[in-house]
């Protein structure tokens, strides 16, 4: 195969091309790397020559410079590549005796534009797209609406944890601001911090956070849920057990330094769920959510929570 190189001060790339029968082979990448190889079946040797002339012309018009002659066996099967280097963009070599003339350049170019992969553009494999988390401004993905039973699951969680909640809110050394917010939320005054405190007090490895977020959205709206999730990464509850493994004491306060990473596996799904819902939210709702999150982002203590910064207004 013949080789072309391109350098512009920002990138140094190579491109190699050759044909064997009806197949055109190209190899490309950063200079010094193995690069990637692609093949294209053009249906006939003549079609391969015409295609090779066209793509070489395109590369040379982009600034690629030929740096070698015909290479190893399996390289260009004819003089098509050499002819293109001297006259980029021409119609290609004349047809051989007894062979049909290549397809008209305009028709071949349109056909190739539809079929040939663009080696200068990354195309995400379809299998990868299913793993991409929804993000506002990113790849479009469907996002499930809040689950209809989420509110009942949330209320059931609070009922089941009633005794634990009462203990935590009355514990010595508690953070009274957090305790007061939780009491207000229980009394019917929607409070994002209070909702977060109640979620943390009743959390366990067996309970998922996505239904909690869905319940907050259904009861109070997405801006409320976004702010409550930010608060979630500020709340810590210390638990003690006696010899019978009965929960005996709770201490409510700010999440200790270094605990964010440990708890991220449990609470991170809440942030992921809010991000997904923000990705498909209307402009007004999204704007309100951004403002709600921004309202609790100030101060060095709050900036210490890493997952707070992972919940950007952009989703």
N, C-alpha and C positions, 0 to 999 in steps of 0.2 A: 504493500500500500504506500501511497505517497503521503507526505506530511506537510501540514501548514501550521504556523504558529502565530499567536497574537499577543501583544503586550501593550498596555496603555498606562502603565504606572500604577494601576490598581490591581490588575489581574494579569497572569501569564498563563495562557491556555494553548493547548494543541488540538489539532483535528486531523485525523488520518482517514483516507477514503480509498476504496478500490472496488473492483467488480470481478466476479467470477461467474461466467454464464449470465443467468438472469438475476443474480443476487448481488446487491450492492452492500458492502460492509463499511461501516464508519466506526471509528474509535475516537473518543474525545475526553477531555478532562483538564485538570491543572497540570502544568508542566512539572515533571518529576513524579507524578502519580501513575498508577496503572490505568486510570481512566475507566470509562464504560464503553462497551461494544454493543452496537445495534446492527441488525440486518434488515434489508427490505427486498422482498421478491418483486421484481418489476415485470415478471411474466415472460420476458424474452431478453436475449443478450442485447438486442437493439434498444429495447426499453431501458435496460440497465445503463447503457452508454449515455442515452439522452438524459436520464435522471442524474447520472454522475456529473455530466457537463453542467446541468442546472445548479446542483447544490454546491459544486466547486465555485461556480460564478458567484453565488450568493455569499459564500464565505469570503472570497477575495474582495467583494464589494464592502464587506464589513471590516476589512483591514487585515485579514489573515494573509500571511506571506508564505509561499512555498519554500520549504527548506531542504527538500530531498527529492531525488528522482524516483522512478519506479522501484519498488522494494522487493520483498521476498515473493516466492511463488504463492499464488493466491491473491496477488495484488491485481491492478488493473489488467483486464484481459485484452485490452486494445489500447489505442492511442487516445481514447476519449479524455482521460484525465489530463494528459499532457496538453492536448489541444485546448482544454478549458483554461489552463493556467496562462496560456498565451493570449487567449481571447475570451475573457470571462463574459458569460452571458450570451454567447453565440448559440446558434441552433444546434451545434454539435457536429460530429463527424458524419460524412455522407454515407448513405446506405451502401453496403457491399453488393456485388453482383448477385442477383438471384434472391436478394433479401428485400423484405418490405421496408419502405422508408419509415424512420421513427415518427411517432405521433407528433403533431404540430406542437411547437414549443408552448404556445398559449394554453392549449388543452392539457398538455402534460403538466404544466406548472399549476394549473387549477386543481388537477387530480392529486398531485403530490402534496399540495397545501392541505388538502383534506385528509390524506392518509398518513403522511410522514410525521413521526414524533418530532417535537422541537427540543433538541438536546440542550438548548440554552434556558429552558423553562422547566422548573420542577413541577411535576404532576403528582399529587398525593394518591397513592393506591387506594382503591375503593375500600379494601379491608381496614386501612388505617383510619379512614373517615369515621368509621363506627366507634373508634376509641377516642375521638376528639371531644372534649367537653364543650358544651355550648358556651359561646362567648359573644357578647355584643360586638358587631363589626367583624366577626370571624366567619367560619363556615356555617352555613345555614343548617340547623338540625331541628328536628321536631322536639318539643319539650312537653311532657305530660302536664296537664292541668292539676291543681291541688286535689288530692284524693278526697272524695266526698265523706269518708268516715274519719278523716283526720281530726276533726273537732271532738268527736266522741272519744277517740283514742287519747287525746290530750287531757280531756276532763277525767277520763278513767285513770290516767297516770297520776293526776293530782289527787284523786280520791284514794288511790292505793298508797300514796306517799304522805297522806295527811299527818300521820304521827311523826314521821321523819322531818317533815316541813316545820311542824310546830316546835320540835326540838332544836332544829338549826336556827330558827328565828329567835329563839329565847336563849341560845347558848352564850356563855360568858365569853367576852372578848370578841363578840361578833362585830362585823362592820354594820353599824346602825343605818347608814345610808342605804346599803343593799337590803337590809332587813325591812326597812320602812317601805322601800319600793315594792318588795314582794308582798307585804301586807296590803298595800294599796291595790296591787293587781288582783289579789284574791278578793278584795272588797268590791271589785267591778270597775276600778279606775285603771284603764289600759296604760301600762307602764312598761316600756321595752326592757329596762333594767330589771324590773320586778319579774317579768316573764322569763328572762334569762336566768335569774337566781333560782326560780322554781324549777326550771329545766335541769339546772346543775344539781340541785339538791336531790332530785328524783332520778338522776341518770344512772345507768348501769350498762355493762357491756352487752346485755341482752336487748336493750332498747335502742331503736334506731332514731336518728334525729330528723330524717326527712319528713315523717308525719308531723313532728312538732312544728317545723317551718310551715308546712301546708296549713296546719291549724291556725297559726298566727296570721297567715295571709288571708284565710277565709274569715277570721274573726275581726281583724284589724287592718288588713291591707298590706301590700308588699313593702311600702316604705317602713312601716312598723317592724315587719319581719327582718328587713335588712339591718335596721338599727339594733334589734334584739340579738341578732347573730353576732354583730360586732361586740356587743356587751358580753356575749357568751364567753368570749376568750379573755375576759377580765375577772371572772368569778371563780373562786376556789372554795372547796369544802373539804375540811380534814375530817376523816372518819376514824373512830377507834372501835375495837371489838373486844369483848371479854373472852374468857377462856372457853365459853360455850359458843363462841362465834356470833354473839348477839351484838348488834350495833348499839354502842353505849354513849357515844358523844359525837357532836358535830361542831365544827368551828367555821363560821362563815366569814370570808374576807377576800381580799385580792388574791388572784392566782399567784403563787410563789414564783420567783425567778427560776427559769429552767423547766417549769412544769408544762409550758405550752407544747413543747415537742412531744412529751409523753402523752398528752391528752389529745393531740391533733388527730390521731386515728379514730377517736371516738366522736369528736366534735366537728372535724373537718367536713363530713357529709352535709352538715347544716349550711356551711359556707358554699359548698358546691351546689346545693339545691337553690340557694338564693341567687347565685351567679347565673344558673340556668334560667330561672324565672326572669331575671333582669334582662337576659339576652333577647327575650321575645316580648318584653313589656312595651306598652305604648309610651310615647315620648313624655307625656305629662307624668305618668307614674314613675318612669325612670328618673325624671328630673327631681321629683319629690324624694325618691330613694337616695339619690346622690346627696341631696341637702340633709337628709336624716343621718346618713353615715358621716358626713362632714361635721355635723354638730357634735359628734363624740370623738373626733380624731385629734383634738388639740391636747397639748400637754405631754411632757416627756414620759410620764408614767403610762399613759395610754399608748404611746408610740412603741412601748416595749413589747406589745403583743404582736407577734409576727403574722398571725392569721388575719389581723385587722387590715394589714396592708395587702393581703391577698384577696380582699373583697373590694376591688376598685369600682368606682362609679360606672366605668365602662363595661362592667360585667365580667 
